Structure formats: C-alpha cells, structure tokens
Amino acid sequence: MLKQLETFVAVVSQGSLSAAARQEGVVPAIIGRRIDALEERLGVKLLTRSTRSLALTQEGAAFFEDCQRILADLEDAEAAVASGSGRARGHLRVSAPAGFGRKHVAPHIAGFQLRHPDVKVTLDLSDRLVDLQRDRVDCAIRISDLADSSLVAIRLAENRRVVVAAPAYLARHGLPRRLEDLAGHNCLSLGESQSRGWAFRRDGEAVNLRVSGRLECNDGAVLHDWALQGLGLAWRSLWEVKDDLSDGRLVTVLDEFSAPDYPVCAVVPQRRLLPARVRHFVDYLRSVYADAAYWN
C-alpha cells in the first residue's frame, strides 16, 4: 500500500507515468499497474490518463493532498527514530537559486555526503519560487525576506544587494543620483520578481521601487551577463558581483540608498520535528558560511 501511495504522488508530481518510472528506475508498465491497483483498492478513479496527458479527478486531487501529508508524517517519524542516534539517512531534496546554488551549494554536497553517506541528495537549481509542500522539497535556499508565514527560515549568512552597471553603460546614459532617476534607465529585471520591485532605504525607511526596462529574464546569471555587456542597470547580490567590482568591470550606483540586507536562508516547512538529514544539512552549510574567509 505504501509503495502505491509513493508511486501515486510521484506520478502527479512528475506529470506522467514515464517520468515517475524514470525517477524510480522501472518501466512505465509497473507504475501503471500500481496506480491501477490503488484505484481498485479505493474503488475510485484518481487519474484520467491518455497517451498525451494526465489529470487528477476531484477525488484524486483530495487524495493527493492526503498522501503528501501521510508521506511527510512518515518521514518525520523515521527522522524521530534516526535522530536518537544522530544518524542522518533518507532522501534529501534541496532547492536553490541557480546562480547561488551552482557556486555556493553544489560544491558542498560532496563534503556533506562524506559526513552522512546514508543520505541521497537531489539538488534542484532554479530561480523559480518552489512550493515546498507541492514539490516535496525538504529545504529551499532563498535570498530574500520570508513572506510565507507557514514556513520557517533559518539564517545562514548575511547578504547585501547593490545596483550595478558597466562603466560603458554609465558613460552613455549618465549616472543615476536619485531613485527617481531609475525611470530614465534600462533596468534589467528578474522575471516574475519585477512586480515586487527593487528594495532601497531612503530617510531611514524601506522603499520598494517599481522599475522597468527593455530586457527581462528569469535567470539571474543572464542579468549579470547583460550588465557586464553594458545593457543596463542590475540589482544583484554582492557575492555575485564582488569580483567584477574589484576588477572595475562593474561599478555600484545609488549606494546612499542601499537596500536592507537580504539574508541567505534555509527555508523549511513547519513540522513537529525536523528530519535529521535536513537538520544536519542546514548545520553543515551554516558552518561553511560562518567562516569569514569563505566569502573573501
């Protein structure tokens, strides 16, 4: 029964039987038989399937939410037993922003696994804001304030954001000296976050300013590259542009309006007990980032 529940959640999360089969390393026919057996046991249709699409029935949608909760509770129960010995095990699913994840998360996975060899790690690098419950993510690394009060944010490191531009761009378009001057500049925007604007501090108060421009992308690394090419102003994290600032490829502007710090956080669901694999992973990253020499 448990395997059928896990398979059902995997099929819905992956969007197809074949994708769920690839994830588990079996043929799609086995996945299909498990779903058939589960529907027969329950006496209801959970999924409507065709050769090209898959959709939840009304009963299937309600059951999917229940299954996610059941599997999460089971992981918590296993973690409670494992935490008695301090041993981490199981499947750790981590999400991180693409640029930060490549540079400051992925390189530390090997070191974490050396300490905890019984943990399998799946790292998803994407600048989209994942839903931890829906996507079954144990821990998301985020660089922002936490708007969702249903989650718990654990601070890992400090982070500052600055507005940068290439000297060539400023030579052509001039130096913005007031926040209002941004309206006359090409501001490179990070996709869906454009609606939230860029954060500044003026007269001691936080200000979110809507910006606009002719270029937009959902990948922060692309915005970084565009700024280096002299295509516009970009609002980037200091860890990303520090070397460019040192070498003069980029310069900061509007420093007197620098935004409040946007910390690097590990975001986890509010659960009764944090699984040992998550707790040890968060502690490991925090110990790495706590070394001041690491950021230099």
N, C-alpha and C positions, 0 to 999 in steps of 0.2 A: 504493500500500500504506500509506504513512504517513497519508494522509488517512483511510483506512478505520480505522486504529488510533485516530486522534484522534476520529473520529466514534463509535466503539465506547465509548471512555472517556467522552465527553460524554453519550451516551445513558444509561449506567449511573449517572453522577454526577448527572444531571438527573432521572433516574427515568422518562423517557418519550422517545419519538421526537419528539413535538411540541415538548417543552421544549428538546431539543437543536437542533431546527430553528429555533426562535425565537432561540436563542442565536447561531446561525450566520447567520440571515437567509435561510434557504431554506425550501422547502416540505417537509413531513414525508416525502413520497414519495421525495425524493432521499436522505434519511437512511436510509430503509428499504432502498433499493437498495444503498447502501454496505454496510450490515450483511449483506444477502443475499450480496453479492459476497465479503465477508470470510469468511463461513461456508462458501461454496462453495470458496474457495481453501484453507481449512484442512481441509475435509471433516468438520467437527463443528458441532453446534448450540451456539451460545454463549448465546442468549437464548430463553426461551419467552415468546411475545407473544400478547396478546389485546386486545380493544378497550378493556379497562379496567385491565389490569395488565401488568407486565413483570418477569421474574425471570431471574436468572443460572442457567445449568446448572452442574453441577460443573466441567465443562471451562471454561465461561465465567468462573467465579469465579477459577480459577487463571490464566487468560489475562489477566483484568483486572489482576491484580497485576503480571504481567509487563509489560503495556502501560504502566502507570503508571511503572514503573521505566525503561522504554525512553524514554518521552517526557521524563522528568526528566533522564535522562542526555543526551538530545539538547539540552535547554535548557542544560545545563551546558557542553556542547561549543560551542554557539553563544556562550554567555557568555564562554568562554575566548578565542574569536576576537575578540569585541567589546571585551573588557577590554584588549586590546593597544592600542587607540586611546582607551580610556577612555570610549567611547560606549555609552550605555545604550539598549536597544531591546527590543521584545517586549511581552508581556502580563504586567503585574504584578498579582497577586491578593493583596489585603490584607484581613485580618480584624481587627476591633477591637471592644471593648465598646461597646454602643450609646451610652451617655451620654458617655463619654470620646471616642469616635470622632466624634460629632457636633460636640463642642466643640473638640477638640484634634488631630484627624487630618484630617477632611474639609476644614476651612478651609485646609489647607496643600497640598492636592492640586494646586490651580491653580499655586501657586508652584513646586512640583516639576516640573510639566509644562512650565512656561516654560523651565526649565533643560534638560529632557530631553523634547523634543517627540515623539521616536520611541517613547515608552513609552505604551501604553494601560493605564489603571488601572481595576480593578474593586475597589470597596470594599464589603465585607460588614460591616454593623453588627449585632451580635447578642451577647447576654450568654451564649450557649451556648459551651461549650468545643469549638472546632472541632478536627478531626483533620487536620493539615496534609497528610499523605500522601493520605488518602482524599478530602478535599475539594479537593485540588490547590491549596492556599494557599501562596503564596511566603513570606509574612511575617504573623505574628499579633502584634498589640499586646496585651499582657497586663499586668495589675496584680496580681501575686501572686508567691509563690515558685515556682520551677520544679520540679515533681515528676517530670516525664518526662525521664529522663537521655538519651533518644535525641534530644533537641532541644538547640539552642544558644540561650541567652538573652543578648541584648546590652542592657546597661543604658542607658536613655535619659534617665531623670530620677528624682529621689527622690520618694517619696510616703508620706504618713502617714495612717493611718486612726484615726478617733475615734468614740466613741459619742456620739450627739447626740439631743436631744429638744426639743420645743417647750416654752416656759415653761408653757403652759396644761396640758400633759400632766403635768409635774412638780408643778404646783400640786394636781392631782387625786390623783396616785398617789405622791407623795413622791420624794425624791432618793435614788438608789442610792449607797451609800457603800462597799460591799464587793462583790466579784464574786458572792458568794453571793446578794446581793440581786436579781440579774437573774432569779432563778427566780420572783420575785413580780411581774415586769413583763411587759408585752406587747412582745416583741422581734420586730421586723419582719425577716423572713428572705428571703434571695435564693434562692428555689427550691432547686435541687439542692445549692447550697453549704451549706445548713443542716446537712447531715450532718458537714461539716468544722468547724463551729462558728465562734465569733469568737475572734480571737487577742488575747492580752494578755501582759503581763510582770509577774510577781509574784516578789519576792525575787530579782530578777536572772535568773529563769528564764522561758522562754516557756511560756505556758499556752493551750491551745485549749479553750474552754468551749462545751459544747452549750447552745443557747438554744432557747426555744420561744415561741410566741405564736399569736394568732388570725388573723394576716394573713401571707400569703406571696405573693411574686411573682417571676418570673424576669427582671424588668426593673428595674434599679437606680433608674431615674428615677422609677418609681412608688413605690418605698420612700421616696425623698427627699420626694415629694409627701405621702405618708401621714404622714411625720414632721412636716412643716410643718403638717399638719392636726391635729396633736396626738393621733395614733392610737397612738403607741408609741415605743419606742427604736429607733434605727437605727445600724448600724455602717457609716459611709460614709468615702470618701476626702476628705481636706482640700480638694483642688482643687474638689470638687463643692459643699461646704457653706461655704466660706470667706466668701462674701458674706453668707450667712444668719447666720453667727456675728457678723460685723461689725455687721449691722443689728439683731441681737437676736431674729431670728425663730427661731433655734435656739441652744441652749447645749450645751456639752460636759459630760459626766459621766465619773466614774472616770478622770480624767486621770492620776492617780498610777499607773494600771495600763496606760498607753498601750502599744499593740502595737508590736512591732518594725516598722521600715519595710518597706512592701511596694512595691518599686520598679516603675516603669513600664519594661517591657522589650519589645524586639522579639525575637520567637521565630522561629527559622528551623530547617529540617531540617539535620541534619549531612550536608553534601555536601562533595565534594572541593574544589569551587570555588563560591563564592557568586556567582550571576549579577550582572552589572553593574547591572541595573535594581534589584535588591534592595539591593545594597551602597550605591548612590547614594541610594536612598530612606531607608534607615536613617541614613546620614550626614546627610541633609537634616533629618530630624526631630530628630536629636541636636543639630544646630547651632541649631535653633529653640528647643528646650527648654533649652539651655545658658545662654541669656540670662536672668539672674535677673529682669530687668524683665518678662519674658513672664508669669511666674506672679503678678506683682503688678498 
